[in-house]
């Protein structure tokens, strides 16, 4: 599955991350883990939602699917930046991106109790913006597509701006 490392990108680049979806250090989070696929183009993540994330009986809540697409796609953008700069994910300064636009198209109902696989790749880059396409599979069935844009940022400036600074 992973051509470069057996350690997830989240654990290499941001072990102190607190995002509920993909933060390695979040005490109750989902701990989504992203790895380079052996094809060297895609990043892969796997997650099996529990019953707390029900939408309709027996089906995954669409908001969870959106969060999975958001987290995994963002890591795809960051991994791509590290790779194009010939840098290891644990190198400094850290590369961070935020969601500029999150697009999710729900194709089929996604059943609970089935392992989900997310497969994402970079479709294009313009300056600091990176477009990522992401497929969500329940087993072998494609259930959702993500088409999102991520913006490379300096998180210290971003945090200051969010606090009115």
C-alpha positions as CSV (number, residue, x, y, z in Angstrom):
1,X,0.0,0.0,0.0
2,X,2.7,2.4,0.9
3,X,5.8,3.0,-1.3
4,X,7.7,5.4,1.0
5,X,7.0,4.7,4.7
6,X,5.1,2.5,7.0
7,X,4.4,5.5,9.2
8,X,1.4,7.6,8.4
9,X,2.0,11.1,7.1
10,X,0.1,12.6,10.0
11,X,2.5,10.9,12.5
12,X,5.6,12.0,10.6
13,X,4.6,15.6,9.8
14,X,2.3,16.6,12.7
15,X,2.4,14.2,15.6
16,X,1.0,16.9,17.8
17,X,-2.0,17.4,15.5
18,X,-5.3,17.9,17.2
19,X,-7.8,17.8,14.3
20,X,-10.7,15.6,15.3
21,X,-10.6,13.7,12.0
22,X,-6.8,13.3,11.4
23,X,-5.0,14.6,14.4
24,X,-2.6,12.0,15.9
25,X,-2.8,13.7,19.3
26,X,-6.6,14.2,19.6
27,X,-7.7,12.0,22.6
28,X,-11.1,11.0,21.1
29,X,-10.6,11.7,17.4
30,X,-10.9,9.4,14.4
31,X,-7.1,9.3,13.8
32,X,-7.4,9.1,10.0
33,X,-4.0,7.9,8.6
34,X,-2.8,8.6,5.1
35,X,-0.1,6.7,3.2
36,X,1.4,7.0,-0.3
37,X,0.0,4.2,-2.5
38,X,2.5,2.0,-4.3
39,X,1.6,3.7,-7.5
40,X,3.3,6.9,-6.2
41,X,0.4,9.0,-7.4
42,X,-2.4,8.4,-4.8
43,X,-2.6,8.6,-1.1
44,X,-4.7,6.0,0.6
45,X,-6.6,6.0,4.0
46,X,-8.8,3.5,5.5
47,X,-11.6,4.0,8.1
48,X,-14.5,1.9,9.4
49,X,-17.2,4.2,10.8
50,X,-18.9,3.0,14.0
51,X,-22.6,3.3,14.7
52,X,-22.1,6.8,16.3
53,X,-21.8,8.1,12.7
54,X,-25.2,6.8,11.5
55,X,-27.2,9.0,9.2
56,X,-30.1,6.8,8.3
57,X,-30.3,3.4,9.9
58,X,-27.4,1.3,8.6
59,X,-25.9,4.1,6.6
60,X,-23.0,6.4,7.2
61,X,-23.7,10.1,8.0
62,X,-22.8,12.2,5.0
63,X,-21.1,14.7,7.2
64,X,-18.6,12.1,8.3
65,X,-17.8,11.3,4.7
66,X,-17.2,15.0,4.0
67,X,-14.8,15.1,7.0
68,X,-12.9,12.0,5.8
69,X,-12.6,13.5,2.3
70,X,-11.5,16.9,3.8
71,X,-8.8,15.4,6.1
72,X,-7.4,12.9,3.6
73,X,-7.5,15.3,0.7
74,X,-5.7,18.0,2.7
75,X,-3.0,15.5,3.6
76,X,-2.7,14.6,0.0
77,X,-2.1,18.3,-0.9
78,X,0.5,18.6,1.9
79,X,2.3,15.3,0.9
80,X,2.4,16.5,-2.7
81,X,4.1,19.8,-1.6
82,X,6.7,17.8,0.4
83,X,7.4,15.6,-2.5
84,X,7.7,18.4,-5.1
85,X,10.1,20.1,-2.8
86,X,12.1,16.9,-2.3
87,X,11.5,17.1,1.5
88,X,10.7,14.5,4.1
89,X,7.4,15.0,5.8
90,X,9.1,15.4,9.2
91,X,11.4,18.2,7.8
92,X,11.0,21.8,9.0
93,X,9.5,24.2,8.4
94,X,6.3,22.2,8.3
95,X,4.0,22.5,5.3
96,X,0.4,23.2,6.2
97,X,-2.7,23.6,4.0
98,X,-6.3,24.6,4.8
99,X,-9.5,23.9,3.0
100,X,-10.3,26.6,0.4
101,X,-13.2,24.7,-1.1
102,X,-14.7,21.3,-0.1
103,X,-16.8,19.5,-2.7
104,X,-18.4,16.1,-2.1
105,X,-20.7,14.3,-4.5
106,X,-22.6,11.4,-2.9
107,X,-23.1,8.7,-5.5
108,X,-24.6,5.8,-3.5
109,X,-25.6,5.2,0.1
110,X,-22.5,4.2,2.2
111,X,-23.2,1.3,4.5
112,X,-22.1,1.2,8.1
113,X,-19.9,-1.7,9.2
114,X,-18.0,-1.7,6.0
115,X,-14.3,-0.6,5.7
116,X,-14.0,2.6,3.7
117,X,-11.0,3.3,1.5
118,X,-10.2,6.8,0.4
119,X,-8.0,7.2,-2.6
120,X,-6.8,10.8,-3.4
121,X,-4.5,12.5,-5.9
122,X,-3.5,16.0,-6.8
123,X,-5.2,17.1,-10.0
124,X,-3.4,20.5,-10.3
125,X,-1.7,23.4,-8.6
126,X,-1.8,27.1,-9.1
127,X,0.4,29.1,-6.8
128,X,-0.5,28.2,-3.2
129,X,-3.7,26.4,-4.3
130,X,-3.9,22.7,-4.9
131,X,-6.8,20.8,-6.4
132,X,-7.3,17.3,-5.0
133,X,-9.7,14.6,-6.3
134,X,-10.7,11.9,-3.8
135,X,-12.7,8.7,-4.2
136,X,-14.5,6.9,-1.3
137,X,-15.1,3.2,-1.6
138,X,-17.2,1.0,0.7
139,X,-15.6,-2.3,0.0
140,X,-15.3,-2.3,-3.8
141,X,-18.3,0.2,-4.3
142,X,-17.5,3.8,-5.1
143,X,-20.0,5.8,-3.0
144,X,-18.6,9.4,-3.0
145,X,-16.3,11.7,-4.9
146,X,-14.4,14.7,-3.5
147,X,-13.2,17.6,-5.6
148,X,-11.6,20.2,-3.3
149,X,-9.1,23.0,-3.2
150,X,-6.5,23.4,-0.5
151,X,-4.4,26.5,0.2
152,X,-0.9,26.5,1.6
153,X,-0.7,28.7,4.6
154,X,1.5,29.9,7.5
155,X,-0.6,28.6,10.5
156,X,0.8,31.1,12.9
157,X,-0.4,34.0,10.7
158,X,-3.7,32.1,10.2
159,X,-4.2,31.7,14.0
160,X,-3.5,35.4,14.6
161,X,-5.9,36.5,11.9
162,X,-8.6,34.2,13.4
163,X,-8.1,35.9,16.8
164,X,-8.4,39.4,15.2
165,X,-4.6,40.0,15.1
